[in-house]
Structures are given as structure tokens and as C-alpha cells.
């Protein structure tokens, strides 16, 4: 049964993640080590894995599959970005969180965890097309993704403030709790007091 193979492979990956989580909680691996290993994987191991996956003999069939994968990946990201922005607006997420949530819905952690999942399920031969499908992620996450974070929050803030006097968000009232003990006023406080 193919689905059992998939479940077993994903289960094995989750088991490895659980071991890593436990090592972190038990302080066997500290924050610096975690950061160092993540940096090593992202900046060295993952690029090396991608370059290694590209070491295949050229064929028209492979080139056609690569172009097809690239087109489908771009279409997927176009659709998922539109759906993410619509979902954030429909759910009426507060403007401060809207851009970040739209970005998180649009761009998953497809490189860091996606490559091991795909290779464990489909084998090493699938790594080439997986690398190709990751190109739109790298291009869009650091260009369109930044625009999503900036513009969605601003657009929702404008929508929230529409109809309010001046068209701007009302500043929250600041209440200062009274203190039990008050010392002598400083020179700035005396200056402000005399000019009231």
C-alpha cells in the first residue's frame, strides 16, 4: 500500500524531529548549537543537495518536465497568495497581524522540511524537480512576500479607519496609574507646569 509507505516515511521524520525537540528541552543541545546547525543546513548542506540533484544527463524530456514543474509552481504560488490575502480579509484579522499571517499562509517551510519529505517518499530521483519547484518560492518569498507583509497590513488599517473622523486610527487613551510616593519635580516638570 503506497499510503502506508508515505505514512511510515513521514512518521520516521517526525520521530527524528521529536528526538531533536527532546534534546533541546533537556538542554543537551543549546540555543547556539541549534542556530549553528540550522545555519549549516540552510547555507551549506541544502545548496549542496540542490547542486547535487542537478547533476543529471540532459534530455528533452527532463527539460520539458522542468519547465512544466516551474509553470505549475508559479501558478500555485499565484493562487495561494490570492487565497491567503482573501482569507486574512474575510477573517477580519487585526491590521497589525494581517501582513504576517498572509505571508505565513502563502509561503510554507518547503525547503527546510520539504526536501527530506519528498526524497524520503519519492526517492533521490525526485530531488531535481523538487529543486525546480522551489525556485518560485525563493524568488517570490523575498520580493512579493515583503510586499504582502507591508501592503496587506496597511490596506487593512486603511479599511479599519475609513469612516472615522480624520480618516485615521484613534490613538488609544493612556492612563497613568497614581503612584504612592511622589518625589520633588525635576526641572522639565517645573518648566512644563509654568507654561500651562
Rosetta constraint file for C-alpha pairs under 8 A:
AtomPair CA 1 CA 5 HARMONIC 6.83 0.50
AtomPair CA 2 CA 6 HARMONIC 6.47 0.50
AtomPair CA 3 CA 7 HARMONIC 6.17 0.50
AtomPair CA 4 CA 8 HARMONIC 6.06 0.50
AtomPair CA 5 CA 9 HARMONIC 6.19 0.50
AtomPair CA 5 CA 121 HARMONIC 7.38 0.50
AtomPair CA 6 CA 10 HARMONIC 6.15 0.50
AtomPair CA 6 CA 121 HARMONIC 5.73 0.50
AtomPair CA 7 CA 11 HARMONIC 5.82 0.50
AtomPair CA 8 CA 12 HARMONIC 6.13 0.50
AtomPair CA 9 CA 13 HARMONIC 6.45 0.50
AtomPair CA 9 CA 117 HARMONIC 7.63 0.50
AtomPair CA 9 CA 120 HARMONIC 6.05 0.50
AtomPair CA 9 CA 121 HARMONIC 6.30 0.50
AtomPair CA 10 CA 14 HARMONIC 6.21 0.50
AtomPair CA 10 CA 117 HARMONIC 6.70 0.50
AtomPair CA 10 CA 120 HARMONIC 7.93 0.50
AtomPair CA 10 CA 121 HARMONIC 7.99 0.50
AtomPair CA 11 CA 15 HARMONIC 6.11 0.50
AtomPair CA 12 CA 16 HARMONIC 6.38 0.50
AtomPair CA 13 CA 17 HARMONIC 6.28 0.50
AtomPair CA 13 CA 117 HARMONIC 7.57 0.50
AtomPair CA 14 CA 18 HARMONIC 6.04 0.50
AtomPair CA 15 CA 19 HARMONIC 6.30 0.50
AtomPair CA 16 CA 20 HARMONIC 6.34 0.50
AtomPair CA 17 CA 21 HARMONIC 6.10 0.50
AtomPair CA 18 CA 22 HARMONIC 6.07 0.50
AtomPair CA 19 CA 23 HARMONIC 6.15 0.50
AtomPair CA 20 CA 24 HARMONIC 6.29 0.50
AtomPair CA 21 CA 25 HARMONIC 6.25 0.50
AtomPair CA 22 CA 26 HARMONIC 6.06 0.50
AtomPair CA 23 CA 27 HARMONIC 6.24 0.50
AtomPair CA 23 CA 28 HARMONIC 5.22 0.50
AtomPair CA 23 CA 29 HARMONIC 5.75 0.50
AtomPair CA 24 CA 28 HARMONIC 6.05 0.50
AtomPair CA 24 CA 29 HARMONIC 5.03 0.50
AtomPair CA 24 CA 30 HARMONIC 6.31 0.50
AtomPair CA 24 CA 31 HARMONIC 7.94 0.50
AtomPair CA 29 CA 33 HARMONIC 6.05 0.50
AtomPair CA 29 CA 34 HARMONIC 6.73 0.50
AtomPair CA 30 CA 34 HARMONIC 6.34 0.50
AtomPair CA 31 CA 35 HARMONIC 6.14 0.50
AtomPair CA 32 CA 36 HARMONIC 6.08 0.50
AtomPair CA 33 CA 37 HARMONIC 6.10 0.50
AtomPair CA 34 CA 38 HARMONIC 6.13 0.50
AtomPair CA 35 CA 39 HARMONIC 6.10 0.50
AtomPair CA 36 CA 40 HARMONIC 6.12 0.50
AtomPair CA 37 CA 41 HARMONIC 6.17 0.50
AtomPair CA 38 CA 42 HARMONIC 6.12 0.50
AtomPair CA 39 CA 43 HARMONIC 5.72 0.50
AtomPair CA 39 CA 44 HARMONIC 7.78 0.50
AtomPair CA 40 CA 44 HARMONIC 5.35 0.50
AtomPair CA 40 CA 45 HARMONIC 6.39 0.50
AtomPair CA 41 CA 45 HARMONIC 4.62 0.50
AtomPair CA 41 CA 46 HARMONIC 5.66 0.50
AtomPair CA 42 CA 46 HARMONIC 5.42 0.50
AtomPair CA 42 CA 47 HARMONIC 7.24 0.50
AtomPair CA 42 CA 112 HARMONIC 7.22 0.50
AtomPair CA 43 CA 47 HARMONIC 6.59 0.50
AtomPair CA 44 CA 48 HARMONIC 6.10 0.50
AtomPair CA 45 CA 49 HARMONIC 6.08 0.50
AtomPair CA 46 CA 50 HARMONIC 6.25 0.50
AtomPair CA 46 CA 112 HARMONIC 7.87 0.50
AtomPair CA 47 CA 51 HARMONIC 6.17 0.50
AtomPair CA 48 CA 52 HARMONIC 6.02 0.50
AtomPair CA 49 CA 53 HARMONIC 6.18 0.50
AtomPair CA 50 CA 54 HARMONIC 6.50 0.50
AtomPair CA 50 CA 127 HARMONIC 7.47 0.50
AtomPair CA 50 CA 128 HARMONIC 7.32 0.50
AtomPair CA 50 CA 131 HARMONIC 6.07 0.50
AtomPair CA 51 CA 55 HARMONIC 6.87 0.50
AtomPair CA 53 CA 124 HARMONIC 7.92 0.50
AtomPair CA 53 CA 125 HARMONIC 7.77 0.50
AtomPair CA 53 CA 127 HARMONIC 5.70 0.50
AtomPair CA 53 CA 128 HARMONIC 4.94 0.50
AtomPair CA 53 CA 131 HARMONIC 7.69 0.50
AtomPair CA 54 CA 128 HARMONIC 5.80 0.50
AtomPair CA 58 CA 62 HARMONIC 6.85 0.50
AtomPair CA 58 CA 63 HARMONIC 7.37 0.50
AtomPair CA 59 CA 63 HARMONIC 6.25 0.50
AtomPair CA 60 CA 64 HARMONIC 6.04 0.50
AtomPair CA 61 CA 65 HARMONIC 6.16 0.50
AtomPair CA 62 CA 66 HARMONIC 6.13 0.50
AtomPair CA 63 CA 67 HARMONIC 6.30 0.50
AtomPair CA 64 CA 68 HARMONIC 6.11 0.50
AtomPair CA 65 CA 69 HARMONIC 6.01 0.50
AtomPair CA 65 CA 129 HARMONIC 7.70 0.50
AtomPair CA 66 CA 70 HARMONIC 6.09 0.50
AtomPair CA 66 CA 129 HARMONIC 6.18 0.50
AtomPair CA 66 CA 132 HARMONIC 6.41 0.50
AtomPair CA 67 CA 71 HARMONIC 6.17 0.50
AtomPair CA 68 CA 72 HARMONIC 6.19 0.50
AtomPair CA 69 CA 73 HARMONIC 6.04 0.50
AtomPair CA 69 CA 129 HARMONIC 6.80 0.50
AtomPair CA 69 CA 132 HARMONIC 6.85 0.50
AtomPair CA 69 CA 133 HARMONIC 5.92 0.50
AtomPair CA 70 CA 74 HARMONIC 6.27 0.50
AtomPair CA 70 CA 132 HARMONIC 6.14 0.50
AtomPair CA 70 CA 133 HARMONIC 5.53 0.50
AtomPair CA 70 CA 135 HARMONIC 7.55 0.50
AtomPair CA 70 CA 136 HARMONIC 7.42 0.50
AtomPair CA 71 CA 75 HARMONIC 6.23 0.50
AtomPair CA 72 CA 76 HARMONIC 6.01 0.50
AtomPair CA 73 CA 77 HARMONIC 6.24 0.50
AtomPair CA 73 CA 133 HARMONIC 5.53 0.50
AtomPair CA 73 CA 134 HARMONIC 7.81 0.50
AtomPair CA 73 CA 136 HARMONIC 6.51 0.50
AtomPair CA 74 CA 78 HARMONIC 6.14 0.50
AtomPair CA 74 CA 136 HARMONIC 5.87 0.50
AtomPair CA 75 CA 79 HARMONIC 6.20 0.50
AtomPair CA 76 CA 80 HARMONIC 6.06 0.50
AtomPair CA 77 CA 81 HARMONIC 5.90 0.50
AtomPair CA 77 CA 106 HARMONIC 7.17 0.50
AtomPair CA 77 CA 136 HARMONIC 7.55 0.50
AtomPair CA 77 CA 137 HARMONIC 7.74 0.50
AtomPair CA 78 CA 82 HARMONIC 6.39 0.50
AtomPair CA 79 CA 83 HARMONIC 6.18 0.50
AtomPair CA 80 CA 84 HARMONIC 5.94 0.50
AtomPair CA 80 CA 105 HARMONIC 7.80 0.50
AtomPair CA 80 CA 106 HARMONIC 5.63 0.50
AtomPair CA 81 CA 85 HARMONIC 6.24 0.50
AtomPair CA 81 CA 102 HARMONIC 7.58 0.50
AtomPair CA 81 CA 103 HARMONIC 7.93 0.50
AtomPair CA 81 CA 105 HARMONIC 7.77 0.50
AtomPair CA 81 CA 106 HARMONIC 5.06 0.50
AtomPair CA 82 CA 86 HARMONIC 6.19 0.50
AtomPair CA 83 CA 87 HARMONIC 5.96 0.50
AtomPair CA 84 CA 88 HARMONIC 6.23 0.50
AtomPair CA 84 CA 102 HARMONIC 5.15 0.50
AtomPair CA 84 CA 103 HARMONIC 7.65 0.50
AtomPair CA 84 CA 105 HARMONIC 5.65 0.50
AtomPair CA 84 CA 106 HARMONIC 5.91 0.50
AtomPair CA 85 CA 89 HARMONIC 6.37 0.50
AtomPair CA 85 CA 102 HARMONIC 5.47 0.50
AtomPair CA 85 CA 152 HARMONIC 7.28 0.50
AtomPair CA 86 CA 90 HARMONIC 6.04 0.50
AtomPair CA 87 CA 91 HARMONIC 5.98 0.50
AtomPair CA 87 CA 102 HARMONIC 7.94 0.50
AtomPair CA 88 CA 92 HARMONIC 6.16 0.50
AtomPair CA 88 CA 93 HARMONIC 5.70 0.50
AtomPair CA 88 CA 98 HARMONIC 6.16 0.50
AtomPair CA 88 CA 101 HARMONIC 7.20 0.50
AtomPair CA 88 CA 102 HARMONIC 6.23 0.50
AtomPair CA 89 CA 93 HARMONIC 6.60 0.50
AtomPair CA 89 CA 98 HARMONIC 7.97 0.50
AtomPair CA 89 CA 156 HARMONIC 7.56 0.50
AtomPair CA 93 CA 97 HARMONIC 6.68 0.50
AtomPair CA 93 CA 98 HARMONIC 5.58 0.50
AtomPair CA 94 CA 98 HARMONIC 6.00 0.50
AtomPair CA 94 CA 156 HARMONIC 7.71 0.50
AtomPair CA 95 CA 99 HARMONIC 7.40 0.50
AtomPair CA 95 CA 152 HARMONIC 7.73 0.50
AtomPair CA 95 CA 153 HARMONIC 4.67 0.50
AtomPair CA 95 CA 154 HARMONIC 6.95 0.50
AtomPair CA 95 CA 155 HARMONIC 7.99 0.50
AtomPair CA 95 CA 156 HARMONIC 5.24 0.50
AtomPair CA 95 CA 157 HARMONIC 5.25 0.50
AtomPair CA 96 CA 153 HARMONIC 6.00 0.50
AtomPair CA 97 CA 101 HARMONIC 6.12 0.50
AtomPair CA 97 CA 153 HARMONIC 6.99 0.50
AtomPair CA 98 CA 102 HARMONIC 6.07 0.50
AtomPair CA 98 CA 149 HARMONIC 7.62 0.50
AtomPair CA 98 CA 152 HARMONIC 6.24 0.50
AtomPair CA 98 CA 153 HARMONIC 5.13 0.50
AtomPair CA 98 CA 156 HARMONIC 7.49 0.50
AtomPair CA 99 CA 103 HARMONIC 6.17 0.50
AtomPair CA 99 CA 148 HARMONIC 5.73 0.50
AtomPair CA 99 CA 149 HARMONIC 3.84 0.50
AtomPair CA 99 CA 150 HARMONIC 6.25 0.50
AtomPair CA 99 CA 151 HARMONIC 7.03 0.50
AtomPair CA 99 CA 152 HARMONIC 4.91 0.50
AtomPair CA 99 CA 153 HARMONIC 4.81 0.50
AtomPair CA 100 CA 104 HARMONIC 6.14 0.50
AtomPair CA 100 CA 148 HARMONIC 7.91 0.50
AtomPair CA 100 CA 149 HARMONIC 5.37 0.50
AtomPair CA 101 CA 105 HARMONIC 6.11 0.50
AtomPair CA 102 CA 106 HARMONIC 6.15 0.50
AtomPair CA 102 CA 148 HARMONIC 6.94 0.50
AtomPair CA 102 CA 149 HARMONIC 7.26 0.50
AtomPair CA 102 CA 152 HARMONIC 7.70 0.50
AtomPair CA 103 CA 107 HARMONIC 6.05 0.50
AtomPair CA 103 CA 145 HARMONIC 5.97 0.50
AtomPair CA 103 CA 148 HARMONIC 6.29 0.50
AtomPair CA 103 CA 149 HARMONIC 6.26 0.50
AtomPair CA 104 CA 108 HARMONIC 6.55 0.50
AtomPair CA 107 CA 137 HARMONIC 7.16 0.50
AtomPair CA 107 CA 141 HARMONIC 6.65 0.50
AtomPair CA 107 CA 145 HARMONIC 7.96 0.50
AtomPair CA 109 CA 113 HARMONIC 6.36 0.50
AtomPair CA 109 CA 114 HARMONIC 7.00 0.50
AtomPair CA 110 CA 114 HARMONIC 4.37 0.50
AtomPair CA 110 CA 115 HARMONIC 7.21 0.50
AtomPair CA 110 CA 134 HARMONIC 7.52 0.50
AtomPair CA 111 CA 115 HARMONIC 5.77 0.50
AtomPair CA 111 CA 134 HARMONIC 7.02 0.50
AtomPair CA 112 CA 116 HARMONIC 7.87 0.50
AtomPair CA 113 CA 117 HARMONIC 6.38 0.50
AtomPair CA 114 CA 118 HARMONIC 6.10 0.50
AtomPair CA 115 CA 119 HARMONIC 6.07 0.50
AtomPair CA 115 CA 127 HARMONIC 7.19 0.50
AtomPair CA 115 CA 130 HARMONIC 7.09 0.50
AtomPair CA 116 CA 120 HARMONIC 5.91 0.50
AtomPair CA 117 CA 121 HARMONIC 6.22 0.50
AtomPair CA 118 CA 122 HARMONIC 5.70 0.50
AtomPair CA 118 CA 123 HARMONIC 7.21 0.50
AtomPair CA 118 CA 126 HARMONIC 7.16 0.50
AtomPair CA 118 CA 127 HARMONIC 7.37 0.50
AtomPair CA 118 CA 130 HARMONIC 7.56 0.50
AtomPair CA 119 CA 123 HARMONIC 4.56 0.50
AtomPair CA 119 CA 124 HARMONIC 5.30 0.50
AtomPair CA 119 CA 125 HARMONIC 7.87 0.50
AtomPair CA 119 CA 126 HARMONIC 6.49 0.50
AtomPair CA 119 CA 127 HARMONIC 6.31 0.50
AtomPair CA 120 CA 124 HARMONIC 7.85 0.50
AtomPair CA 122 CA 126 HARMONIC 6.00 0.50
AtomPair CA 123 CA 127 HARMONIC 7.62 0.50
AtomPair CA 126 CA 130 HARMONIC 6.24 0.50
AtomPair CA 127 CA 131 HARMONIC 6.07 0.50
AtomPair CA 128 CA 132 HARMONIC 6.45 0.50
AtomPair CA 129 CA 133 HARMONIC 6.11 0.50
AtomPair CA 130 CA 134 HARMONIC 6.28 0.50
AtomPair CA 131 CA 135 HARMONIC 6.81 0.50
AtomPair CA 133 CA 137 HARMONIC 7.74 0.50
AtomPair CA 134 CA 138 HARMONIC 6.52 0.50
AtomPair CA 135 CA 139 HARMONIC 6.25 0.50
AtomPair CA 136 CA 140 HARMONIC 5.75 0.50
AtomPair CA 137 CA 141 HARMONIC 5.56 0.50
AtomPair CA 138 CA 142 HARMONIC 6.61 0.50
AtomPair CA 139 CA 143 HARMONIC 6.57 0.50
AtomPair CA 140 CA 144 HARMONIC 5.02 0.50
AtomPair CA 140 CA 145 HARMONIC 6.08 0.50
AtomPair CA 141 CA 145 HARMONIC 4.41 0.50
AtomPair CA 141 CA 146 HARMONIC 7.11 0.50
AtomPair CA 142 CA 146 HARMONIC 6.01 0.50
AtomPair CA 143 CA 147 HARMONIC 6.67 0.50
AtomPair CA 144 CA 148 HARMONIC 6.14 0.50
AtomPair CA 145 CA 149 HARMONIC 6.36 0.50
AtomPair CA 146 CA 150 HARMONIC 6.29 0.50
AtomPair CA 147 CA 151 HARMONIC 5.67 0.50
AtomPair CA 147 CA 152 HARMONIC 7.94 0.50
AtomPair CA 148 CA 152 HARMONIC 5.51 0.50
AtomPair CA 149 CA 153 HARMONIC 6.62 0.50
AtomPair CA 150 CA 154 HARMONIC 6.51 0.50
AtomPair CA 151 CA 155 HARMONIC 5.92 0.50
AtomPair CA 152 CA 156 HARMONIC 6.15 0.50
AtomPair CA 153 CA 157 HARMONIC 6.11 0.50
AtomPair CA 154 CA 158 HARMONIC 6.22 0.50
AtomPair CA 155 CA 159 HARMONIC 6.28 0.50
AtomPair CA 156 CA 160 HARMONIC 6.08 0.50
AtomPair CA 157 CA 161 HARMONIC 6.18 0.50
AtomPair CA 157 CA 169 HARMONIC 7.81 0.50
AtomPair CA 158 CA 162 HARMONIC 6.06 0.50
AtomPair CA 158 CA 167 HARMONIC 7.93 0.50
AtomPair CA 158 CA 168 HARMONIC 7.79 0.50
AtomPair CA 160 CA 169 HARMONIC 7.63 0.50
AtomPair CA 161 CA 167 HARMONIC 5.50 0.50
AtomPair CA 161 CA 168 HARMONIC 5.33 0.50
AtomPair CA 161 CA 169 HARMONIC 5.19 0.50
AtomPair CA 162 CA 167 HARMONIC 5.45 0.50
AtomPair CA 162 CA 168 HARMONIC 7.52 0.50
AtomPair CA 163 CA 167 HARMONIC 6.19 0.50
AtomPair CA 164 CA 168 HARMONIC 6.56 0.50
AtomPair CA 164 CA 169 HARMONIC 7.35 0.50
AtomPair CA 185 CA 189 HARMONIC 5.81 0.50
AtomPair CA 185 CA 190 HARMONIC 6.50 0.50
AtomPair CA 186 CA 190 HARMONIC 6.42 0.50
AtomPair CA 187 CA 191 HARMONIC 6.15 0.50
AtomPair CA 188 CA 192 HARMONIC 6.22 0.50
AtomPair CA 189 CA 193 HARMONIC 6.08 0.50
AtomPair CA 190 CA 194 HARMONIC 6.16 0.50
AtomPair CA 191 CA 195 HARMONIC 6.49 0.50
AtomPair CA 192 CA 196 HARMONIC 6.57 0.50
